[in-house]
Each structure stands twice: as structure tokens, then as C-alpha cells.
Amino acid sequence: MAVDCPGSNPEAGATMVWRKLLAAVVLVGSMGIGQTVLGSEGETGKGLATLAVLPLHGTAEGHLTKPEDEIYQLVVASFLRTRRFEMAERKRMDDVLSEARFQSSGLVDDSSAARLGRLMGVQWVVIGSFKGELIAYYGDKRADNVLFRWYTSKLTLNLRMVNVETGKIQEVFDASGSNKDSTLEKTRQGLMEDTRRKLDRAVANTFPLTGMILRVDSEKDVMVDLGKKDGVAAGDRFQVVEITPDVVHPVTGKVIKGAPRVIGELKAVAVGPESSMMKASGLQGPLKAGQLVESLARKAGMWESFMDKVIK
């Protein structure tokens, strides 16, 4: 998971603490929840909300054989990329599910998911199902007398995020991937990639990806500590946020916490494995190393929308 490790560098340690504080402010705002997430560091002790993704159940038709593990890893990775969650220890989760006979009982309802979450010691549980197909089609023979064949595929994920404390659904995530190609392997790979991209977008739009400006090269050019491993792609848009100073209420004397203030927008122009170069626009103040960067809502591109209609 993408988490900075301070090691023996005090500046890195300070950066890590500062990022946690800023990310916590954004997390509360984006989820509409308070102490449920941030009141405890959970079992990890890293200041991240703890989450367990239960095994998904569903149907797969045609040539889409045994996709459960691949889909499960895809879902886990989407939540990890937000930098907001620490996954439950796999052995602990397997032990709880084994004791609860989860595998034989199939899907669980929201209250059962909350009960399992409490046994695992997590704050959130993701449950859900999938439905997929990968079908071969045959056309006319080519000039070399070989029968033309192509494959089309679809995969739909329906996920629910349950608050373990209340037993209620906090968020719902739906993602439908599709692909069409000339070989079985390429079709399956493209299907999983399309589904991953759409699930990443759905999760990231609910829990914005947060990072930090590492370096300011010019008035509008910066390096940010988010890269391909975090799901960032060229063209993705972000906003730069800073927390205004606390103020004292003139009547009650109560200290009012500072609020986030948007400094400007960034667009990823060159993306590396662990960092990206971004171009700023609409600045309302100077850019500085250490400022919080938060992803803006992602939308489907023109080509993606077109292909969805073609395969549909």
C-alpha cells in the first residue's frame, strides 16, 4: 500500500503526520461520518480506517472461467489505491469466515456483514456480487478458408460498504466492464482492465485520492507523490487544498477549526510509477511543497462511452 515510511528522516516523519491530518479532514467530509472512522486507529495503528472485503459470489458464463480470485483482488486494490484504508489481516479474516461457515452460506445480508466485521475487528466491510460472461462468436470464412471468430465479454460488480458499528450501508458501488477482441486471452484481460478502471473511478469519486506536492518547478509546474501505482493517468484532474488557520469565536471564545480552502486545480501531464508532473490552473495563491492534493471526480472518456455502446 502507498504509505510513506519516515524511517530515520525526521522531515519524512513530519510529512507523514501532516498528510494524515489533512487526509483525515478530507475523509470526514467525503464520507459524511465522524468519530466512526477517525475515533480510533483500529488494529493497524496507522491512522487508517480498517476494512475487510468479503469473498464475492456470482455467476460466470461461457469462457469466463473461475474469475472469483481475480475479481476479488481487483476490488481490494481499488480500495487500497485511495490510501484511506488498511485491509484486515487475511488469516484473521479466513478464520472468522471459516467459523461462520461463510463459504457454504453464500451471500450475507448487511447485519450479518456487520457481525462478521466486529469479529474481524474492522470498521467497514465490503460485500457484493458479480455477473459475467465471455462468449465466442463465429462469422464467415476468410479468404484462407479459416472461420473468423471473435469474443465479447461483460462483467458487472455490485458492491455495498457496510458500517460495522451501525450495521447500515454507507456506500454503494456499481461497475460494469466490457471488451471485445479476437482472442480469448486478450478479451479477458481487456474485460478485467475495463472493469478495474470503472471501479477505480467509482471508489475514487467517493473517497478522493489524496497526495502532496513534493516539488514546485515553476509557478504552474509541480511534482506530486501520486503515480501509476495509485491509479493516476495522464489527464486526471486534482485540486490543491490548504487548511486555513484556526480562529477564536468572538463571543464564546471557542476555538473554531480551520476549513479547507482550494488554491487551484492540477492536471496530470506526465505520470511515473510513484509520482506525477502536473500543470496548475486557476490559482488563488502560490503553490508550495507540502500542500495537500485531492483528486477531482473522474468521468468516462469519449472512447470508453462509445465502446460501451458498441458492445452493449
C-alpha contacts under 8 A as a table, 3 or more apart, distances in Angstrom:
res1	aa1	res2	aa2	distance
1	M	80	L	6.31
1	M	81	R	7.32
1	M	83	R	7.33
2	A	81	R	7.38
2	A	83	R	6.49
2	A	229	K	7.96
2	A	230	D	7.40
3	V	83	R	7.24
4	D	12	A	7.66
4	D	16	M	6.19
5	C	12	A	7.29
5	C	13	G	7.32
5	C	16	M	7.48
6	P	9	N	5.71
6	P	10	P	6.85
6	P	11	E	7.69
6	P	12	A	4.66
6	P	13	G	4.27
6	P	14	A	7.92
6	P	16	M	6.93
7	G	10	P	7.95
7	G	12	A	7.61
7	G	13	G	7.35
9	N	12	A	5.34
9	N	13	G	6.43
10	P	13	G	4.94
10	P	14	A	6.21
11	E	14	A	5.08
11	E	15	T	6.15
12	A	15	T	4.96
12	A	16	M	6.19
13	G	16	M	5.13
13	G	17	V	6.39
14	A	17	V	5.19
14	A	18	W	6.11
15	T	18	W	5.12
15	T	19	R	6.07
15	T	290	G	7.34
16	M	19	R	5.17
16	M	20	K	6.29
17	V	20	K	5.17
17	V	21	L	6.40
18	W	21	L	5.23
18	W	22	L	6.30
19	R	22	L	5.19
19	R	23	A	5.87
19	R	211	G	7.56
19	R	212	M	7.44
19	R	292	L	7.36
20	K	23	A	5.10
20	K	24	A	5.93
20	K	47	G	7.08
21	L	24	A	5.15
21	L	25	V	6.57
22	L	25	V	5.27
22	L	26	V	6.54
22	L	243	I	7.78
22	L	292	L	6.95
23	A	26	V	5.08
23	A	27	L	5.96
23	A	210	T	6.57
24	A	27	L	4.97
24	A	28	V	6.27
24	A	38	L	7.27
25	V	28	V	5.47
25	V	29	G	6.51
26	V	29	G	5.16
26	V	30	S	6.03
27	L	30	S	5.19
27	L	31	M	6.08
27	L	84	R	7.68
27	L	207	F	7.05
28	V	31	M	5.52
28	V	32	G	5.75
28	V	33	I	5.50
28	V	34	G	5.74
28	V	37	V	7.93
28	V	38	L	7.95
29	G	32	G	5.39
29	G	33	I	7.37
30	S	206	T	6.64
30	S	207	F	6.21
30	S	208	P	7.56
31	M	206	T	7.42
31	M	207	F	7.35
33	I	36	T	6.55
33	I	37	V	7.05
34	G	37	V	6.18
34	G	38	L	6.42
34	G	39	G	7.54
35	Q	38	L	4.96
35	Q	39	G	4.27
35	Q	40	S	7.69
36	T	39	G	5.90
36	T	40	S	7.79
36	T	123	Q	7.68
36	T	165	E	7.41
37	V	40	S	6.80
37	V	49	A	5.80
37	V	123	Q	7.09
38	L	41	E	6.84
38	L	47	G	7.60
38	L	49	A	7.25
40	S	47	G	7.56
41	E	44	T	6.63
41	E	45	G	5.11
41	E	46	K	6.29
41	E	47	G	4.58
41	E	48	L	6.12
41	E	49	A	6.76
42	G	45	G	6.13
42	G	47	G	7.56
42	G	48	L	7.50
42	G	49	A	6.76
42	G	50	T	6.13
42	G	121	G	7.56
42	G	122	V	6.91
42	G	123	Q	7.57
43	E	50	T	7.50
43	E	121	G	7.13
43	E	122	V	7.71
44	T	47	G	7.54
44	T	48	L	7.49
44	T	50	T	7.54
44	T	86	E	7.15
45	G	48	L	7.67
48	L	84	R	5.78
48	L	85	F	5.24
48	L	86	E	5.90
49	A	84	R	6.43
49	A	85	F	4.89
49	A	86	E	6.18
49	A	122	V	7.95
49	A	123	Q	6.59
49	A	124	W	7.70
50	T	85	F	5.61
50	T	86	E	4.91
50	T	87	M	5.90
50	T	88	A	6.51
50	T	122	V	4.91
50	T	123	Q	5.34
50	T	124	W	6.35
51	L	85	F	6.27
51	L	86	E	6.13
51	L	87	M	5.06
51	L	88	A	5.85
51	L	122	V	5.45
51	L	123	Q	5.98
51	L	124	W	4.63
51	L	125	V	5.59
51	L	126	V	7.53
52	A	87	M	5.70
52	A	88	A	5.19
52	A	93	M	7.63
52	A	117	G	7.19
52	A	122	V	6.71
52	A	124	W	6.44
52	A	125	V	4.88
52	A	126	V	6.27
53	V	72	Y	7.96
53	V	75	V	7.83
53	V	76	V	6.67
53	V	87	M	7.89
53	V	125	V	5.81
53	V	126	V	4.67
53	V	127	I	6.37
54	L	125	V	7.11
54	L	126	V	6.15
54	L	127	I	5.56
55	P	72	Y	6.69
55	P	127	I	7.44
56	L	68	E	6.89
56	L	72	Y	6.68
56	L	107	L	7.72
56	L	127	I	6.72
56	L	128	G	5.65
56	L	129	S	5.24
56	L	130	F	7.09
57	H	68	E	7.42
57	H	106	G	6.86
57	H	107	L	6.61
57	H	128	G	7.12
57	H	129	S	4.98
57	H	130	F	6.40
58	G	129	S	5.20
58	G	130	F	4.62
58	G	131	K	5.51
59	T	130	F	6.56
59	T	131	K	4.97
59	T	132	G	6.28
60	A	64	L	5.73
60	A	65	T	6.68
60	A	66	K	7.59
60	A	67	P	7.48
60	A	131	K	5.97
60	A	132	G	4.69
60	A	133	E	5.40
61	E	64	L	5.87
61	E	65	T	7.52
61	E	132	G	6.30
61	E	133	E	4.49
61	E	134	L	6.46
61	E	135	I	7.78
62	G	65	T	7.52
62	G	133	E	5.71
62	G	134	L	5.19
62	G	135	I	5.27
62	G	136	A	7.95
63	H	133	E	7.11
63	H	134	L	5.05
63	H	135	I	6.17
63	H	136	A	7.89
63	H	184	L	7.84
64	L	67	P	6.67
64	L	132	G	7.11
64	L	133	E	5.69
64	L	134	L	5.07
64	L	188	R	7.46
66	K	69	D	7.56
67	P	70	E	5.38
67	P	71	I	6.03
68	E	71	I	5.27
68	E	72	Y	6.05
69	D	72	Y	4.99
69	D	73	Q	6.21
70	E	73	Q	5.36
70	E	74	L	6.24
71	I	74	L	4.97
71	I	75	V	6.32
71	I	192	M	7.81
72	Y	75	V	5.24
72	Y	76	V	6.31
73	Q	76	V	5.11
73	Q	77	A	6.05
74	L	77	A	5.27
74	L	78	S	6.37
74	L	196	R	6.27
75	V	78	S	5.23
75	V	79	F	6.75
75	V	196	R	7.82
75	V	199	L	7.63
76	V	79	F	5.50
76	V	80	L	6.29
77	A	80	L	5.00
77	A	81	R	6.06
78	S	81	R	5.38
78	S	82	T	7.12
78	S	196	R	7.50
78	S	199	L	6.85
78	S	200	D	5.19
78	S	203	V	6.81
79	F	82	T	5.60
79	F	83	R	7.63
79	F	84	R	7.61
79	F	85	F	6.78
79	F	200	D	7.91
79	F	203	V	6.85
80	L	83	R	5.66
80	L	84	R	7.05
80	L	85	F	6.04
80	L	86	E	7.17
80	L	87	M	7.73
81	R	84	R	7.99
81	R	209	L	7.56
81	R	229	K	7.59
81	R	230	D	5.03
81	R	231	G	6.72
82	T	85	F	7.31
82	T	203	V	7.83
82	T	204	A	6.38
82	T	207	F	6.50
82	T	208	P	6.76
82	T	209	L	4.92
82	T	210	T	7.31
82	T	230	D	7.36
83	R	209	L	6.88
83	R	210	T	7.29
84	R	207	F	7.64
88	A	92	R	7.36
88	A	93	M	6.65
88	A	120	M	7.25
88	A	121	G	8.00
88	A	122	V	6.76
89	E	92	R	5.40
89	E	93	M	6.27
90	R	93	M	5.06
90	R	94	D	6.08
91	K	94	D	5.08
91	K	95	D	6.12
92	R	95	D	5.19
92	R	96	V	6.33
92	R	120	M	6.55
93	M	96	V	5.23
93	M	97	L	6.16
93	M	120	M	6.01
94	D	97	L	5.12
94	D	98	S	5.95
95	D	98	S	5.10
95	D	99	E	6.22
96	V	99	E	5.20
96	V	100	A	6.16
96	V	116	L	7.12
96	V	119	L	6.74
96	V	120	M	6.67
97	L	100	A	5.01
97	L	101	R	5.95
97	L	102	F	5.12
97	L	103	Q	7.27
97	L	116	L	7.60
98	S	101	R	4.98
98	S	102	F	6.32
98	S	103	Q	7.37
99	E	102	F	7.78
101	R	104	S	5.80
101	R	105	S	6.41
102	F	105	S	5.12
102	F	106	G	6.17
102	F	107	L	7.93
103	Q	106	G	5.69
105	S	108	V	7.73
107	L	127	I	7.99
107	L	128	G	7.56
107	L	129	S	7.93
108	V	112	S	5.86
108	V	113	A	6.19
108	V	127	I	7.64
109	D	112	S	5.38
109	D	113	A	6.18
110	D	113	A	5.04
110	D	114	A	6.29
110	D	162	V	6.51
110	D	167	G	6.16
110	D	168	K	6.60
110	D	169	I	7.03
111	S	114	A	5.09
111	S	115	R	6.32
111	S	167	G	5.24
111	S	168	K	7.49
112	S	115	R	5.01
112	S	116	L	6.24
113	A	116	L	5.12
113	A	117	G	6.08
113	A	125	V	6.51
113	A	127	I	7.34
113	A	162	V	7.14
113	A	164	V	7.54
113	A	167	G	7.64
114	A	117	G	4.91
114	A	118	R	6.26
114	A	124	W	7.88
114	A	125	V	6.95
114	A	162	V	6.68
114	A	163	N	6.81
114	A	164	V	4.32
114	A	165	E	7.15
114	A	166	T	7.76
114	A	167	G	5.11
115	R	118	R	5.23
115	R	119	L	6.49
115	R	164	V	7.18
116	L	119	L	5.11
116	L	120	M	6.28
117	G	120	M	5.00
117	G	121	G	6.08
117	G	122	V	5.42
117	G	123	Q	6.86
117	G	124	W	6.77
117	G	125	V	6.00
117	G	164	V	5.84
118	R	121	G	4.97
118	R	122	V	6.19
118	R	123	Q	7.55
118	R	164	V	6.44
118	R	165	E	7.97
119	L	122	V	7.95
122	V	125	V	7.40
122	V	164	V	7.35
123	Q	163	N	6.47
123	Q	164	V	5.32
123	Q	165	E	6.94
124	W	161	M	6.73
124	W	162	V	5.71
124	W	163	N	5.09
124	W	164	V	5.41
125	V	161	M	5.73
125	V	162	V	5.20
125	V	163	N	6.83
125	V	164	V	6.78
126	V	159	L	6.62
126	V	160	R	5.60
126	V	161	M	4.47
126	V	162	V	6.21
127	I	159	L	5.71
127	I	160	R	5.39
127	I	161	M	6.58
127	I	162	V	7.75
128	G	157	L	7.42
128	G	158	N	5.45
128	G	159	L	4.24
128	G	160	R	5.92
129	S	157	L	6.05
129	S	158	N	5.45
129	S	159	L	6.61
130	F	155	L	7.06
130	F	156	T	5.50
130	F	157	L	4.57
130	F	158	N	6.25
131	K	155	L	5.73
131	K	156	T	5.29
131	K	157	L	6.84
132	G	153	S	7.42
132	G	154	K	5.42
132	G	155	L	4.14
132	G	156	T	6.27
133	E	153	S	5.46
133	E	154	K	5.46
133	E	155	L	6.58
134	L	151	Y	6.77
134	L	152	T	5.79
134	L	153	S	4.22
134	L	154	K	6.67
134	L	187	T	7.99
134	L	188	R	7.58
135	I	151	Y	5.59
135	I	152	T	5.56
135	I	153	S	6.31
136	A	149	R	6.91
136	A	150	W	5.84
136	A	151	Y	4.44
136	A	152	T	6.61
137	Y	149	R	5.64
137	Y	150	W	5.42
137	Y	151	Y	5.96
137	Y	152	T	7.75
138	Y	147	L	6.90
138	Y	148	F	5.78
138	Y	149	R	4.47
138	Y	150	W	6.61
139	G	147	L	6.60
139	G	148	F	5.10
139	G	149	R	6.05
140	D	147	L	6.09
140	D	148	F	5.94
141	K	144	D	7.66
141	K	145	N	5.29
141	K	146	V	5.30
141	K	147	L	4.21
141	K	148	F	5.61
142	R	145	N	5.22
142	R	146	V	5.45
142	R	147	L	6.24
142	R	148	F	6.30
143	A	146	V	7.40
149	R	182	S	6.58
150	W	180	K	7.31
150	W	181	D	5.84
150	W	182	S	4.39
150	W	183	T	6.58
151	Y	180	K	5.59
151	Y	181	D	5.48
151	Y	182	S	5.97
151	Y	183	T	6.65
151	Y	184	L	6.54
151	Y	187	T	6.47
152	T	178	S	7.62
152	T	179	N	5.91
152	T	180	K	4.33
152	T	181	D	6.70
152	T	187	T	6.95
152	T	311	I	7.32
153	S	178	S	5.40
153	S	179	N	5.31
153	S	180	K	6.26
153	S	187	T	6.94
153	S	188	R	7.41
153	S	191	L	6.55
154	K	176	S	7.21
154	K	177	G	5.72
154	K	178	S	4.31
154	K	179	N	6.72
154	K	191	L	6.86
155	L	176	S	5.58
155	L	177	G	5.11
155	L	178	S	6.26
155	L	191	L	7.20
155	L	195	T	7.00
156	T	174	D	7.38
156	T	175	A	5.77
156	T	176	S	4.22
156	T	177	G	6.35
156	T	195	T	7.83
157	L	173	F	7.83
157	L	174	D	5.57
157	L	175	A	5.19
157	L	176	S	6.26
158	N	172	V	7.59
158	N	173	F	6.08
158	N	174	D	4.76
158	N	175	A	6.87
159	L	172	V	5.78
159	L	173	F	5.00
159	L	174	D	6.25
160	R	169	I	6.47
160	R	170	Q	7.64
160	R	171	E	6.00
160	R	172	V	4.62
160	R	173	F	6.32
161	M	169	I	5.69
161	M	170	Q	5.58
161	M	171	E	5.11
161	M	172	V	6.22
162	V	167	G	6.19
162	V	168	K	5.57
162	V	169	I	4.41
162	V	170	Q	5.57
162	V	171	E	7.33
163	N	166	T	5.62
163	N	167	G	5.36
163	N	168	K	5.54
163	N	169	I	6.18
163	N	170	Q	6.03
164	V	167	G	5.16
164	V	168	K	7.57
169	I	172	V	7.49
173	F	199	L	7.51
173	F	202	A	6.40
173	F	203	V	7.03
174	D	199	L	7.19
174	D	202	A	7.40
175	A	195	T	6.42
175	A	198	K	5.70
175	A	199	L	5.24
175	A	202	A	7.37
176	S	195	T	5.97
176	S	198	K	7.11
177	G	191	L	5.90
177	G	192	M	7.18
177	G	194	D	5.05
177	G	195	T	4.05
177	G	196	R	7.81
177	G	198	K	7.07
178	S	190	G	7.67
178	S	191	L	5.13
178	S	194	D	6.38
178	S	195	T	7.13
178	S	308	D	6.83
178	S	311	I	6.92
179	N	187	T	5.93
179	N	188	R	7.68
179	N	190	G	5.72
179	N	191	L	4.95
179	N	194	D	7.36
179	N	311	I	7.04
180	K	187	T	5.70
180	K	190	G	7.85
180	K	311	I	7.10
181	D	184	L	7.55
181	D	186	K	6.31
181	D	187	T	5.04
182	S	186	K	7.34
182	S	187	T	7.23
183	T	186	K	5.44
183	T	187	T	6.12
184	L	187	T	5.23
184	L	188	R	6.25
185	E	188	R	5.29
185	E	189	Q	6.16
186	K	189	Q	5.14
186	K	190	G	5.98
187	T	190	G	5.19
187	T	191	L	6.05
188	R	191	L	5.01
188	R	192	M	6.30
189	Q	192	M	5.33
189	Q	193	E	6.18
190	G	193	E	5.04
190	G	194	D	6.03
191	L	194	D	5.23
191	L	195	T	6.16
192	M	195	T	5.10
192	M	196	R	5.97
193	E	196	R	5.03
193	E	197	R	6.13
194	D	197	R	5.18
194	D	198	K	6.34
195	T	198	K	5.25
195	T	199	L	6.08
196	R	199	L	5.17
196	R	200	D	5.88
197	R	200	D	5.15
197	R	201	R	6.25
198	K	201	R	5.09
198	K	202	A	6.28
199	L	202	A	5.03
199	L	203	V	6.12
200	D	203	V	5.27
200	D	204	A	5.84
200	D	231	G	7.51
201	R	204	A	5.10
201	R	205	N	5.94
201	R	297	A	7.89
201	R	298	R	6.00
201	R	299	K	7.64
202	A	205	N	5.32
202	A	206	T	6.58
203	V	206	T	5.24
203	V	207	F	6.03
203	V	208	P	7.99
204	A	207	F	4.89
204	A	208	P	4.89
204	A	209	L	6.09
204	A	295	S	7.71
204	A	297	A	7.53
204	A	298	R	7.94
205	N	208	P	5.58
205	N	295	S	7.99
205	N	296	L	7.19
205	N	297	A	5.01
205	N	298	R	6.58
208	P	294	E	6.05
208	P	295	S	5.20
208	P	296	L	6.87
208	P	297	A	7.73
209	L	294	E	5.63
209	L	295	S	5.17
210	T	292	L	6.94
210	T	293	V	5.52
210	T	294	E	4.52
210	T	295	S	6.52
211	G	224	V	6.86
211	G	225	D	5.89
211	G	226	L	6.09
211	G	292	L	5.95
211	G	293	V	4.97
211	G	294	E	6.48
212	M	224	V	5.66
212	M	225	D	5.80
212	M	226	L	7.87
212	M	289	A	7.51
212	M	290	G	5.61
212	M	291	Q	5.59
212	M	292	L	4.71
212	M	293	V	5.22
213	I	216	V	7.44
213	I	222	V	6.73
213	I	223	M	5.92
213	I	224	V	4.47
213	I	225	D	6.56
213	I	288	K	7.06
213	I	289	A	4.94
213	I	290	G	5.25
213	I	291	Q	5.53
213	I	292	L	6.68
213	I	293	V	6.79
214	L	222	V	7.45
214	L	223	M	5.47
214	L	224	V	5.29
214	L	225	D	6.25
214	L	289	A	5.19
214	L	290	G	6.33
215	R	222	V	5.63
215	R	223	M	5.10
215	R	224	V	7.19
215	R	288	K	7.55
215	R	289	A	5.31
216	V	219	E	7.39
216	V	221	D	6.21
216	V	222	V	4.48
216	V	223	M	6.52
216	V	287	L	6.94
216	V	288	K	6.42
216	V	289	A	6.31
217	D	220	K	7.75
217	D	221	D	5.35
217	D	222	V	5.55
217	D	223	M	7.65
218	S	221	D	5.02
218	S	222	V	7.08
219	E	286	P	7.43
219	E	287	L	7.15
220	K	279	K	5.53
220	K	280	A	4.65
220	K	281	S	7.02
220	K	287	L	7.88
221	D	277	M	7.10
221	D	278	M	5.89
221	D	279	K	4.94
221	D	280	A	6.32
222	V	277	M	5.79
222	V	278	M	5.43
222	V	279	K	6.67
222	V	280	A	7.76
223	M	275	S	6.80
223	M	276	S	5.63
223	M	277	M	4.59
223	M	278	M	6.23
224	V	275	S	5.55
224	V	276	S	5.34
224	V	277	M	6.44
224	V	278	M	7.24
224	V	293	V	7.81
225	D	274	E	6.27
225	D	275	S	4.49
225	D	276	S	6.67
226	L	229	K	7.74
226	L	230	D	6.07
226	L	232	V	6.82
226	L	274	E	5.66
226	L	275	S	4.59
226	L	276	S	5.97
227	G	230	D	5.42
227	G	231	G	6.75
227	G	232	V	5.36
227	G	233	A	7.68
227	G	271	V	5.69
227	G	272	G	5.37
227	G	273	P	4.99
227	G	274	E	4.25
227	G	275	S	4.30
227	G	276	S	5.50
228	K	231	G	4.99
228	K	232	V	5.05
228	K	233	A	6.60
228	K	271	V	6.47
228	K	272	G	6.07
228	K	273	P	4.79
228	K	274	E	6.40
228	K	275	S	7.68
229	K	232	V	7.37
229	K	273	P	5.79
229	K	274	E	6.35
230	D	274	E	7.73
232	V	236	D	6.64
232	V	268	A	7.97
232	V	271	V	7.14
233	A	236	D	5.77
233	A	268	A	7.02
233	A	271	V	6.37
234	A	267	K	7.73
234	A	268	A	5.00
234	A	269	V	5.18
234	A	270	A	6.01
234	A	271	V	6.13
235	G	267	K	5.80
235	G	268	A	5.18
235	G	269	V	6.20
236	D	267	K	5.78
236	D	268	A	5.47
236	D	295	S	7.79
236	D	296	L	7.97
236	D	298	R	7.28
237	R	265	E	7.06
237	R	266	L	5.63
237	R	267	K	4.55
237	R	268	A	6.45
237	R	295	S	6.20
237	R	296	L	5.68
237	R	297	A	7.94
237	R	298	R	7.79
238	F	265	E	5.64
238	F	266	L	4.93
238	F	267	K	6.30
238	F	293	V	6.41
238	F	294	E	5.37
238	F	295	S	4.18
238	F	296	L	5.01
239	Q	262	V	6.70
239	Q	263	I	7.35
239	Q	264	G	5.71
239	Q	265	E	4.24
239	Q	266	L	5.76
239	Q	293	V	5.72
239	Q	294	E	5.35
239	Q	295	S	6.33
239	Q	296	L	6.63
240	V	262	V	5.77
240	V	263	I	5.30
240	V	264	G	5.45
240	V	265	E	6.05
240	V	266	L	7.21
240	V	291	Q	6.76
240	V	292	L	5.80
240	V	293	V	4.66
240	V	294	E	6.46
241	V	260	P	6.12
241	V	261	R	5.44
241	V	262	V	4.56
241	V	263	I	5.71
241	V	264	G	7.70
241	V	291	Q	6.62
241	V	292	L	5.28
241	V	293	V	6.16
241	V	294	E	7.25
242	E	260	P	5.58
242	E	261	R	5.39
242	E	262	V	6.66
242	E	263	I	7.11
242	E	291	Q	6.17
242	E	292	L	6.27
243	I	258	G	5.79
243	I	259	A	5.45
243	I	260	P	4.45
243	I	261	R	6.05
244	T	258	G	4.64
244	T	259	A	5.48
244	T	260	P	6.26
244	T	261	R	6.65
245	P	257	K	7.31
245	P	258	G	4.94
245	P	259	A	7.85
246	D	255	V	6.63
246	D	256	I	5.61
246	D	257	K	4.62
246	D	258	G	4.41
247	V	255	V	5.75
247	V	256	I	5.23
247	V	257	K	6.70
247	V	258	G	6.96
248	V	253	G	5.55
248	V	254	K	5.60
248	V	255	V	4.50
248	V	256	I	5.93
249	H	252	T	5.60
249	H	253	G	4.80
249	H	254	K	5.24
249	H	255	V	6.24
249	H	256	I	6.68
250	P	253	G	5.80
262	V	284	Q	7.72
263	I	283	L	5.68
263	I	284	Q	4.97
263	I	285	G	5.69
263	I	286	P	7.71
263	I	287	L	7.78
264	G	280	A	6.83
264	G	281	S	6.10
264	G	282	G	5.17
264	G	283	L	4.30
264	G	284	Q	6.00
264	G	285	G	7.69
265	E	280	A	5.57
265	E	281	S	5.39
265	E	282	G	6.28
265	E	283	L	7.07
266	L	278	M	5.78
266	L	279	K	5.36
266	L	280	A	4.41
266	L	281	S	6.38
267	K	278	M	5.19
267	K	279	K	5.25
267	K	280	A	6.53
268	A	271	V	6.79
268	A	276	S	6.44
268	A	277	M	6.02
268	A	278	M	4.37
268	A	279	K	6.60
269	V	276	S	7.45
269	V	277	M	5.90
269	V	278	M	5.42
269	V	279	K	6.79
270	A	276	S	5.67
270	A	277	M	5.16
270	A	278	M	7.04
271	V	275	S	6.40
271	V	276	S	4.37
271	V	277	M	6.45
272	G	275	S	5.26
272	G	276	S	5.64
280	A	283	L	7.07
283	L	286	P	7.26
287	L	291	Q	7.46
288	K	291	Q	5.96
300	A	304	E	6.20
300	A	305	S	6.35
301	G	304	E	5.28
301	G	305	S	6.26
302	M	305	S	5.25
302	M	306	F	6.17
303	W	306	F	5.04
303	W	307	M	6.16
304	E	307	M	5.24
304	E	308	D	6.21
305	S	308	D	5.19
305	S	309	K	6.52
306	F	309	K	5.31
306	F	310	V	6.37
307	M	310	V	4.93
307	M	311	I	6.16
308	D	311	I	5.46
308	D	312	K	5.86
309	K	312	K	5.10
